[in-house]
Amino acid sequence: MSIGDEVVAGRIVDTNAPWLASVLESHGISCTGMESVSDDPHAIEQAMRRWISRVDVLVTTGGLGPTDDDRTRAALCAVSGGDIERDDAAVNSLRARLKRSRVPVGEHQLRQADRPVSMRSVPNDNGTAPGITGLIDDTAVWVLPGPPDELRPMVEAHLMPALQHIAQQRMPHEDIVAFGLTEAAAAQAMGEHLSHNASIAGSIRVSKGLVHMRLEHPDTTRLDFEAKRIRDEIGPLAIPKGMTTPAHAISECARARGLMLATAESCTGGGIGAALTDRAGASDVFAGGVVAYANAVKVDVLGVPAALLGPSGPGAVSADVAAAMAIGARHAVQADAAVSVTGIAGPDGGTKSRPVGTVWIGTAVGDDVRTRQVHLPGRRDRVRVWTVHAALQSLRWHVEGIDATMEWDVPAEALGDAS
């Protein structure tokens, strides 16, 4: 149960509930439902009572802070039906944290240590508001803070160990992640596994351009066989087994070969470098990158010939410029391989020959340079995210010597003036 006016009004996206459901599922615990509730204490109380009558475990997030609109604690006290007390250990922890932060200790801060007498506080090592847990009508209730950087460590340190007694053995499964194909193409590869009564149950979801396929079956031999068949059918579009994104895959590919990578970005504005550095240990494979949004930076920093960008040249969004950017990035940071992108993310800037979503990708592995043009559908944010995946998929293919195409590649014969 996610609590907060900002969640109900759609001002923020609730990432807590999906993350919690995923963690619970990974421990063999089924999530039977999710609900978003406003900061109205009556609404919170009614929702708590409704869920407590239905489930073995209720987890709520949000509404435990020091401000007047943090009302979860009051609703919980009403539902528990007992007296309220101030937890001395929580007060001491709160005072120590506020002292370190040089924040005055007032009543509005101290009330975060209040809880029903029948329940106990859950330590929060990353914030001021402790959680609260206890039994209400035989339902284990966990009331936790909303900020993800506070919630997630508390779930891992306190909630999941407490739920081990109800955890079940998880159904064996195989996950396949791919980029460069449509959901329809993935469904064709999954075949009968998507039917309701399939012996090996399958599912597909698409998130930020990545197609996630899952197979579940108790017989791991059959499971492995079918997963291999699907991977073989998808081919290089599948991310290598055990890896989750194109960035993860190229990073491991480079690490295995002792390569250092570089980036040169225009339309993604640093997104490729961010993807490469998202995982710990990125310094082993990523030397650095250049965000060359302006043509002057392309020329002065990356060494792109000015003539390519002039009136008689092919322009910034072209194969020649993508190639020059990749070469320039590799030399600029003395890397072994580099990837570049230059394109039109929109919503403005498109032309008949270069519509919004047109992106040129360049890859340089040693002295070998490749380019490809993709036309990515959707709004600006989608084009930028998909470009990151397409660029890193292209770089891995180049490093591994793979010749493959994505669904959105523009065929060479169709390039015409756009090249």
LINPE-V267790 format. One record per helix or strand of 3 or more residues. SS is the DSSP state (@ for helix, = for strand). FROM is the first residue (numbers start at 0). TO is the last residue. If there is no record, write none. Layout:
<<SS/FROM/TO> <SS/FROM/TO>>
This chain:
<<@/4/7> <@/15/25> <@/40/51> <=/56/60> <@/71/79> <=/83/85> <@/87/99> <@/106/112> <=/113/115> <=/119/121> <=/130/135> <=/138/143> <@/147/161> <@/163/165> <=/172/177> <@/182/193> <=/200/206> <=/209/215> <@/219/236> <@/245/256> <=/260/264> <@/270/275> <@/281/283> <=/285/290> <@/294/299> <@/305/308> <@/318/331> <=/336/342> <=/357/364> <=/367/374> <@/379/399> <@/411/413> <@/415/417>>
